Amino acid sequence: MKYCLSLPLLITVAACAEQGAKYEPVLDGQPTPTYYADLQACQSLAANQSQFDRNTRTSAAIGAGLGAAIGEADEDDPLGGAIVGALAGGAAGLSEANDRREGIVVQCLRGRGHKVVG
């Protein structure tokens, strides 16, 4: 059962892996003539940041440990718990990485003089 639950989570994680770098922020006012070129450059900068950094790997390892412990405590399959836990922890780490990438896009655009509100 846990293996069946892990496949949709894995697909969701893979589908969302690049979301932060493609972020299009809200502007206060109309875009300037250079906005779209700057947006593309800032998104490219954000995309070059690693998604699977140390924090993501740590979250996956912690999730695997907790999942294995919970699986063992329930007299269930500890390997299944570890797999589900690792995927959940990795998903949390990727979510944080996506947030960092969105922040890079916002700060980059602000640095180029655009009125970004978020």
Backbone as CSV, one residue per row, in Angstrom:
resi,resn,N_x,N_y,N_z,CA_x,CA_y,CA_z,C_x,C_y,C_z
1,MET,0.819,-1.191,0.000,0.000,0.000,0.000,0.866,1.259,0.000
2,LYS,1.902,1.302,0.842,2.744,2.490,0.912,3.473,2.727,-0.400
3,TYR,3.840,1.631,-1.098,4.521,1.800,-2.369,3.602,2.453,-3.388
4,CYS,2.315,2.132,-3.331,1.341,2.747,-4.237,1.189,4.229,-3.935
5,LEU,1.269,4.598,-2.668,1.148,6.002,-2.296,2.373,6.800,-2.693
6,SER,3.533,6.130,-2.754,4.768,6.855,-3.038,4.884,7.250,-4.514
7,LEU,4.280,6.505,-5.419,4.374,6.827,-6.840,3.728,8.171,-7.173
8,PRO,2.493,8.457,-6.736,1.928,9.788,-7.018,2.739,10.919,-6.396
9,LEU,3.292,10.685,-5.209,4.113,11.707,-4.565,5.374,11.967,-5.376
10,LEU,5.991,10.901,-5.881,7.191,11.042,-6.701,6.884,11.803,-7.985
11,ILE,5.765,11.499,-8.609,5.370,12.193,-9.837,5.115,13.668,-9.558
12,THR,4.455,13.958,-8.442,4.183,15.348,-8.062,5.471,16.106,-7.809
13,VAL,6.403,15.480,-7.101,7.696,16.117,-6.820,8.429,16.410,-8.119
14,ALA,8.452,15.455,-9.021,9.141,15.655,-10.297,8.484,16.758,-11.118
15,ALA,7.169,16.826,-11.091,6.458,17.838,-11.869,6.693,19.239,-11.333
16,CYS,6.922,19.363,-10.047,7.083,20.678,-9.426,8.537,21.110,-9.296
17,ALA,9.456,20.305,-9.767,10.873,20.558,-9.521,11.367,21.882,-10.081
18,GLU,10.780,22.383,-11.137,11.257,23.615,-11.760,10.358,24.820,-11.516
19,GLN,9.321,24.663,-10.729,8.339,25.719,-10.561,8.921,27.034,-10.049
20,GLY,9.786,27.006,-9.082,10.311,28.233,-8.501,11.050,29.101,-9.491
21,ALA,11.772,28.479,-10.410,12.545,29.231,-11.393,11.660,29.871,-12.455
22,LYS,10.464,29.371,-12.640,9.554,29.911,-13.649,8.581,30.942,-13.058
23,TYR,8.837,31.348,-11.844,7.955,32.275,-11.143,7.849,33.600,-11.886
24,GLU,6.615,34.091,-12.032,6.365,35.407,-12.619,5.727,36.278,-11.544
25,PRO,6.483,37.196,-10.975,5.986,37.993,-9.855,4.963,39.050,-10.282
26,VAL,4.300,39.590,-9.277,3.326,40.666,-9.469,4.082,41.990,-9.453
27,LEU,3.765,42.852,-10.411,4.408,44.159,-10.499,3.471,45.252,-10.005
28,ASP,4.057,46.297,-9.479,3.309,47.492,-9.116,3.391,48.433,-10.313
29,GLY,2.398,48.360,-11.165,2.401,49.177,-12.385,2.646,48.327,-13.619
30,GLN,2.834,49.021,-14.709,3.061,48.361,-15.994,4.513,47.921,-16.128
31,PRO,4.750,46.813,-16.838,6.136,46.388,-17.060,6.874,47.381,-17.957
32,THR,8.141,47.574,-17.659,8.980,48.436,-18.487,9.339,47.698,-19.774
33,PRO,9.887,48.401,-20.760,10.260,47.738,-22.016,11.284,46.609,-21.828
34,THR,12.099,46.685,-20.781,13.121,45.655,-20.571,12.661,44.542,-19.627
35,TYR,11.432,44.645,-19.130,10.972,43.703,-18.104,11.071,42.243,-18.548
36,TYR,10.551,41.924,-19.724,10.492,40.514,-20.132,11.878,39.930,-20.379
37,ALA,12.794,40.716,-20.897,14.172,40.242,-21.057,14.817,40.038,-19.686
38,ASP,14.569,40.980,-18.774,15.106,40.846,-17.416,14.476,39.655,-16.695
39,LEU,13.178,39.446,-16.874,12.497,38.314,-16.248,13.128,37.008,-16.713
40,GLN,13.355,36.893,-18.014,13.955,35.673,-18.547,15.361,35.467,-17.978
41,ALA,16.140,36.530,-17.884,17.492,36.425,-17.332,17.453,36.030,-15.858
42,CYS,16.521,36.602,-15.101,16.405,36.286,-13.668,15.904,34.858,-13.459
43,GLN,14.978,34.415,-14.292,14.503,33.041,-14.201,15.615,32.060,-14.541
44,SER,16.438,32.412,-15.501,17.578,31.567,-15.859,18.571,31.486,-14.702
45,LEU,18.808,32.612,-14.057,19.687,32.638,-12.888,19.138,31.721,-11.796
46,ALA,17.839,31.809,-11.534,17.216,30.971,-10.512,17.255,29.494,-10.894
47,ALA,17.066,29.191,-12.175,17.073,27.797,-12.633,18.441,27.153,-12.464
48,ASN,19.492,27.946,-12.471,20.839,27.414,-12.324,21.187,27.054,-10.880
49,GLN,20.299,27.375,-9.949,20.519,27.023,-8.547,20.057,25.589,-8.326
50,SER,20.849,24.807,-7.650,20.567,23.392,-7.448,19.302,23.182,-6.613
51,GLN,18.436,22.303,-7.086,17.244,21.936,-6.327,17.589,20.891,-5.270
52,PHE,18.497,20.023,-5.585,18.834,18.922,-4.694,20.074,19.280,-3.889
53,ASP,19.957,20.342,-3.107,21.074,20.801,-2.300,21.139,20.020,-0.987
54,ARG,22.033,20.422,-0.119,22.244,19.718,1.141,20.978,19.713,2.000
55,ASN,20.242,20.822,2.011,19.009,20.882,2.813,17.965,19.888,2.317
56,THR,17.844,19.748,0.999,16.885,18.807,0.434,17.274,17.379,0.772
57,ARG,18.571,17.070,0.639,19.041,15.720,0.976,18.838,15.430,2.463
58,THR,19.079,16.428,3.308,18.887,16.245,4.748,17.418,15.988,5.064
59,SER,16.522,16.755,4.439,15.085,16.549,4.658,14.665,15.148,4.224
60,ALA,15.200,14.678,3.114,14.871,13.334,2.638,15.390,12.273,3.605
61,ALA,16.600,12.457,4.132,17.171,11.489,5.074,16.380,11.456,6.377
62,ILE,16.011,12.623,6.877,15.211,12.681,8.107,13.855,12.018,7.872
63,GLY,13.242,12.313,6.744,11.952,11.695,6.413,12.065,10.181,6.305
64,ALA,13.165,9.693,5.730,13.365,8.246,5.616,13.479,7.611,6.993
65,GLY,14.240,8.253,7.872,14.401,7.721,9.225,13.089,7.693,9.982
66,LEU,12.346,8.786,9.919,11.052,8.847,10.604,10.060,7.853,10.004
67,GLY,10.061,7.763,8.684,9.151,6.820,8.025,9.470,5.380,8.384
68,ALA,10.755,5.041,8.463,11.148,3.688,8.848,10.759,3.411,10.292
69,ALA,10.952,4.392,11.180,10.595,4.214,12.586,9.090,4.026,12.744
70,ILE,8.318,4.812,12.024,6.860,4.687,12.103,6.419,3.351,11.517
71,GLY,7.024,2.951,10.407,6.704,1.661,9.803,7.040,0.504,10.734
72,GLU,8.146,0.596,11.442,8.551,-0.438,12.393,7.629,-0.455,13.600
73,ALA,7.249,0.710,14.091,6.377,0.803,15.264,4.995,0.219,14.979
74,ASP,4.539,0.354,13.755,3.234,-0.184,13.377,3.324,-1.648,12.952
75,GLU,4.502,-2.249,13.129,4.762,-3.616,12.684,4.444,-3.763,11.204
76,ASP,4.676,-2.715,10.491,4.449,-2.697,9.059,5.803,-2.877,8.383
77,ASP,5.890,-2.589,7.128,7.131,-2.712,6.376,7.990,-1.475,6.602
78,PRO,9.121,-1.581,7.336,9.940,-0.392,7.582,10.534,0.188,6.304
79,LEU,10.804,-0.672,5.311,11.344,-0.165,4.054,10.313,0.707,3.352
80,GLY,9.057,0.294,3.360,7.995,1.101,2.757,7.856,2.430,3.462
81,GLY,7.929,2.397,4.794,7.872,3.640,5.566,9.040,4.544,5.247
82,ALA,10.225,3.950,5.069,11.411,4.739,4.741,11.270,5.388,3.371
83,ILE,10.729,4.650,2.421,10.560,5.188,1.064,9.571,6.349,1.075
84,VAL,8.437,6.137,1.723,7.424,7.193,1.793,7.974,8.395,2.555
85,GLY,8.670,8.136,3.662,9.263,9.220,4.443,10.299,9.998,3.665
86,ALA,11.140,9.291,2.909,12.157,9.968,2.101,11.514,10.834,1.028
87,LEU,10.471,10.321,0.398,9.776,11.113,-0.624,9.106,12.332,-0.018
88,ALA,8.482,12.149,1.147,7.830,13.285,1.799,8.864,14.316,2.242
89,GLY,9.964,13.858,2.820,11.028,14.778,3.228,11.659,15.470,2.040
90,GLY,11.885,14.716,0.977,12.431,15.316,-0.237,11.487,16.336,-0.843
91,ALA,10.187,16.034,-0.793,9.191,16.987,-1.308,9.220,18.278,-0.502
92,ALA,9.356,18.152,0.815,9.440,19.354,1.663,10.693,20.151,1.328
93,GLY,11.807,19.453,1.126,13.053,20.134,0.757,12.951,20.816,-0.592
94,LEU,12.300,20.164,-1.553,12.120,20.777,-2.869,11.210,21.988,-2.793
95,SER,10.216,21.926,-1.928,9.331,23.075,-1.749,10.125,24.272,-1.234
96,GLU,11.011,24.031,-0.278,11.858,25.111,0.232,12.785,25.633,-0.859
97,ALA,13.330,24.727,-1.674,14.213,25.142,-2.763,13.449,25.976,-3.786
98,ASN,12.193,25.602,-4.067,11.367,26.393,-4.985,11.112,27.786,-4.429
99,ASP,10.879,27.869,-3.111,10.686,29.179,-2.484,11.943,30.036,-2.625
100,ARG,13.110,29.416,-2.455,14.368,30.156,-2.623,14.515,30.648,-4.060
101,ARG,14.144,29.812,-5.014,14.236,30.211,-6.419,13.297,31.375,-6.724
102,GLU,12.090,31.343,-6.183,11.167,32.465,-6.369,11.776,33.736,-5.798
103,GLY,12.385,33.626,-4.644,13.044,34.773,-4.018,14.164,35.323,-4.878
104,ILE,14.895,34.429,-5.542,15.973,34.870,-6.434,15.396,35.676,-7.586
105,VAL,14.289,35.203,-8.170,13.660,35.925,-9.286,13.224,37.315,-8.816
106,VAL,12.574,37.383,-7.661,12.074,38.662,-7.139,13.234,39.619,-6.868
107,GLN,14.251,39.162,-6.154,15.379,40.037,-5.808,16.155,40.471,-7.052
108,CYS,16.293,39.578,-7.994,16.995,39.901,-9.239,16.254,41.012,-9.995
109,LEU,14.929,40.881,-10.091,14.145,41.903,-10.792,14.176,43.236,-10.054
110,ARG,14.105,43.175,-8.740,14.195,44.414,-7.957,15.561,45.068,-8.156
111,GLY,16.589,44.253,-8.207,17.936,44.769,-8.440,18.081,45.435,-9.798
112,ARG,17.240,45.046,-10.737,17.278,45.629,-12.080,16.296,46.799,-12.206
113,GLY,15.728,47.212,-11.075,14.903,48.405,-11.061,13.415,48.215,-11.289
114,HIS,12.932,46.987,-11.253,11.502,46.732,-11.469,10.760,46.788,-10.144
115,LYS,9.533,47.291,-10.178,8.720,47.427,-8.961,7.954,46.126,-8.717
116,VAL,8.640,45.177,-8.087,8.051,43.865,-7.810,7.454,43.876,-6.407
117,VAL,6.172,43.471,-6.315,5.536,43.391,-5.008,5.547,41.980,-4.452
118,GLY,5.664,41.018,-5.257,5.706,39.645,-4.750,5.369,38.627,-5.779
